[in-house]
Structures are given as C-alpha cells and as structure tokens.
Amino acid sequence: SERKEREEQLWRDKNFLHQLIDSNPCHIFVKDGDSRYTLVNGNVADLFGLAPRDLIGKTVGELGASGEQAERLNHDDRRVIETRQELVVGEERVIDAQGRERLFHTVKRPILDRDGQRLLVLG
C-alpha cells in the first residue's frame, strides 16, 4: 500500500542519515537548551568510552568532565542559543575516556528542533 511504501522510505531515509552521521570522520553532536545530548555520532561516544545511546539525555558534567571544563562547554552552548549565532572555538581541550588531552577545532551552530520551536546546538 502507499502508506507502507512511505513508511519504508522514511525508514530508509532515517537509516541513511544515521549512517552519514556515524561514518563522518568529524565529531558530531546535538544538544538541547540544557546542554544535554540529543544526538551523537560514534566519534563523540568514543571520547567518553561509551555507546552513543548512553550519552543521550546526559550533560558532559554527568559524563565525567571536570567542573571547569563542563561549565566552559555549557557556557558556549548557552551563548549559541541566546545569540542564535555560530560560535567558532579555535582550540578546545578535551580529556577523553583514556585520560588523554585532545585538541579540537569546534564549530557550534544554532538549529531549530523538528517543531521549529526550540533552539538546539549542532557541533
């Protein structure tokens, strides 16, 4: 039926997008207004030594980031949401699950949720 074909196409499209995000060599995430992860790719999850599903709904502080690091990252997220402007963080130091310091060039952008109501942060 037509409805079944639409549902299958929707599943294929969603699966394709997940594959695109996960196969991208960049660290990709989306956070809500409370700096909680709503989407992450495998590279972000690897930083924490967890599966992507284990990051959803959590903040970096809840995932073990130091208080100073968590506050800095959350501040940047709030800034993007409040200003509705892209933020480029030239060099961002992050400690990974193995305790290694990693340097990232991070770009955070505001995006609307699927209802067009809330701003989210895409990084």
NUFI-45708 format. One record per residue (C-alpha): residue in one letter; x, y, z. Coordinates in steps of 0.2 Angstrom, whole numbers. Layout:
! NUFI-45708
residu=a; east=X; north=Y; up=Z
...
! end
This chain:
! NUFI-45708
residu=s; east=0; north=0; up=0
residu=e; east=5; north=18; up=-2
residu=r; east=6; north=21; up=17
residu=k; east=18; north=6; up=19
residu=e; east=29; north=12; up=5
residu=r; east=30; north=29; up=13
residu=e; east=35; north=21; up=30
residu=e; east=48; north=11; up=21
residu=q; east=55; north=26; up=13
residu=l; east=55; north=36; up=29
residu=w; east=65; north=21; up=37
residu=r; east=77; north=21; up=23
residu=d; east=80; north=40; up=24
residu=k; east=82; north=39; up=43
residu=n; east=94; north=25; up=41
residu=f; east=104; north=34; up=28
residu=l; east=105; north=49; up=39
residu=h; east=111; north=39; up=54
residu=q; east=124; north=31; up=43
residu=l; east=130; north=48; up=36
residu=i; east=132; north=55; up=53
residu=d; east=141; north=40; up=60
residu=s; east=153; north=37; up=45
residu=n; east=158; north=56; up=46
residu=p; east=176; north=57; up=52
residu=c; east=171; north=73; up=62
residu=h; east=164; north=73; up=80
residu=i; east=145; north=77; up=78
residu=f; east=133; north=81; up=91
residu=v; east=117; north=90; up=95
residu=k; east=112; north=97; up=112
residu=d; east=97; north=104; up=119
residu=g; east=95; north=121; up=129
residu=d; east=101; north=112; up=145
residu=s; east=117; north=106; up=136
residu=r; east=110; north=88; up=136
residu=y; east=115; north=77; up=121
residu=t; east=100; north=73; up=109
residu=l; east=111; north=66; up=96
residu=v; east=129; north=60; up=94
residu=n; east=139; north=50; up=82
residu=g; east=151; north=36; up=86
residu=n; east=166; north=48; up=87
residu=v; east=159; north=58; up=101
residu=a; east=154; north=42; up=110
residu=d; east=171; north=35; up=109
residu=l; east=178; north=51; up=118
residu=f; east=168; north=46; up=133
residu=g; east=171; north=27; up=130
residu=l; east=153; north=24; up=129
residu=a; east=140; north=19; up=116
residu=p; east=130; north=33; up=108
residu=r; east=114; north=29; up=116
residu=d; east=122; north=30; up=133
residu=l; east=126; north=49; up=130
residu=i; east=108; north=54; up=125
residu=g; east=100; north=64; up=139
residu=k; east=116; north=67; up=148
residu=t; east=127; north=83; up=150
residu=v; east=146; north=82; up=149
residu=g; east=147; north=85; up=168
residu=e; east=137; north=69; up=171
residu=l; east=148; north=60; up=159
residu=g; east=164; north=64; up=169
residu=a; east=170; north=81; up=163
residu=s; east=179; north=92; up=176
residu=g; east=168; north=106; up=183
residu=e; east=178; north=119; up=174
residu=q; east=178; north=110; up=158
residu=a; east=159; north=106; up=159
residu=e; east=155; north=124; up=164
residu=r; east=165; north=131; up=149
residu=l; east=156; north=119; up=137
residu=n; east=139; north=123; up=144
residu=h; east=143; north=142; up=143
residu=d; east=147; north=140; up=125
residu=d; east=131; north=131; up=121
residu=r; east=120; north=144; up=130
residu=r; east=129; north=158; up=121
residu=v; east=124; north=149; up=104
residu=i; east=106; north=148; up=109
residu=e; east=105; north=165; up=117
residu=t; east=113; north=174; up=102
residu=r; east=107; north=162; up=88
residu=q; east=124; north=164; up=81
residu=e; east=138; north=152; up=76
residu=l; east=152; north=151; up=88
residu=v; east=169; north=145; up=82
residu=v; east=181; north=138; up=96
residu=g; east=198; north=139; up=89
residu=e; east=206; north=127; up=100
residu=e; east=196; north=117; up=113
residu=r; east=205; north=105; up=125
residu=v; east=195; north=89; up=130
residu=i; east=201; north=75; up=141
residu=d; east=195; north=58; up=133
residu=a; east=190; north=42; up=142
residu=q; east=208; north=36; up=142
residu=g; east=213; north=52; up=151
residu=r; east=222; north=59; up=136
residu=e; east=221; north=78; up=132
residu=r; east=214; north=80; up=114
residu=l; east=213; north=97; up=104
residu=f; east=198; north=101; up=94
residu=h; east=193; north=115; up=82
residu=t; east=174; north=116; up=86
residu=v; east=160; north=125; up=77
residu=k; east=144; north=126; up=86
residu=r; east=128; north=132; up=77
residu=p; east=110; north=135; up=82
residu=i; east=97; north=124; up=74
residu=l; east=78; north=123; up=77
residu=d; east=70; north=107; up=83
residu=r; east=58; north=97; up=72
residu=d; east=44; north=108; up=78
residu=g; east=53; north=124; up=74
residu=q; east=51; north=129; up=92
residu=r; east=67; north=126; up=102
residu=l; east=84; north=130; up=98
residu=l; east=97; north=116; up=98
residu=v; east=116; north=117; up=97
residu=l; east=124; north=107; up=82
residu=g; east=143; north=104; up=85
! end
